[in-house]
């Protein structure tokens, strides 16, 4: 006898809708926001979805802020989880009323699921929090460094916290941040030069005496160039890898060099025929950046856009989409497949539920931005939760927190954990 599956109801059904559907009924997000503010069993069900909602939760920011502002969620780890859930949900809308709770969580050694919701906060509010977190060595370090890298030169105030990571296991990520910051990171240029030439290497899982070159040599050379304006070390590293048959490793850096890498154009074009999809995509992008010629870049990139892409990280479809968008109107042949991917009603299914909305929103954002650059107009199929990124018209964050800081939480192991 077959067992009839229980049909989800209430908060559970709303959570399943927003996890699976790209354009859920607005009532589903309203129910998720309400569940996040409700009794413990509903908060638990809503947690995975609400921490990923970002701009989809902007209409419910006041409700989330009021619940977060009560500051009396009890004591212990369950309380800390509830505060984190509400704070990340509110932060993902760009609302600085999340800041008191975020600072409180930071002092209590919080467990960060994903730093991406924090990235839409104003830099003036975000930077002090990230700097405090980086003074600890925690699981979230790589995520936080990626957030800083996206800030670019605006991340310069965090240099005192980033530079020490150049000597530790996250040296690769730290080098990327320093390169994105650019000239203000001049004090780190000498050390990056030593890493780029192999004269020194950072600490890592195998120690400073590990055999073989450090895997971040090219990143260090790239960061050195972005800081100093001298591309000699990067050009040397790229030439050495191309001569040794390791051209796939340097394609992103050749793309950044652009016309300055013209002497390598033939080698790059040859790599557009590589058996590896990631290498083909990177080579096509580098060819276009170096030469400005959309042929053969567009056909190669288009061939590696899977019309049935379902989120598997092994496939370079999102990268190919972004590169086609960068080419612009000359990539018009890609419009039909990009529209098909954007119009799909179901989210990508590959990532686990704590990442699925974030991954799908990032993918649909890439699709919508690419179509906007290619066609000159925002596509009608752009999901409402993604529109603020594409149009630049983001919900206006509340400038006055207006909420007192919650009572200080206890650390994960029962004692206060101060920075």
Secondary structure, 3 states (H helix, E strand, C coil): CCCCCCCCCHHHHHHHHHHHECCCCHHHHHHHHHHHCCCHHHHHHHHHHHCCCHHHHHHHHHHHHHHHHCCCCCCCHHHHHHHHHHHHHHHCCCCHHHHHHHHHHHHCCCCCCCHHHHHHCCHHHHHHHHHHHHCCCCCCHHHHHHHHHHHHHHHHHHHHHHHHHHHCCCHHHHHHHHHHHHHHHHHHHHHHHHHHHCCCCCCCCCCCCCCCCCCCHHHHHHHHHHHHCCCHHHHHHHHHHHHCCCHHHCHHHHHHHHHHHHHHHHHHHHHCCCCCHHHHHHHHHHHHHHHCCCCCHHHHHHHCCCCCCCCCCCCCHHHHHHHHHHHHHHHHHHHHHHHHHHHCCECCCCCCHHHHHHHHHHHHHHHHHHHHHHHCCCCCCCCHHHHHHHHCCCCCCCCCCCCCCCCCCCCCCCCCCCC
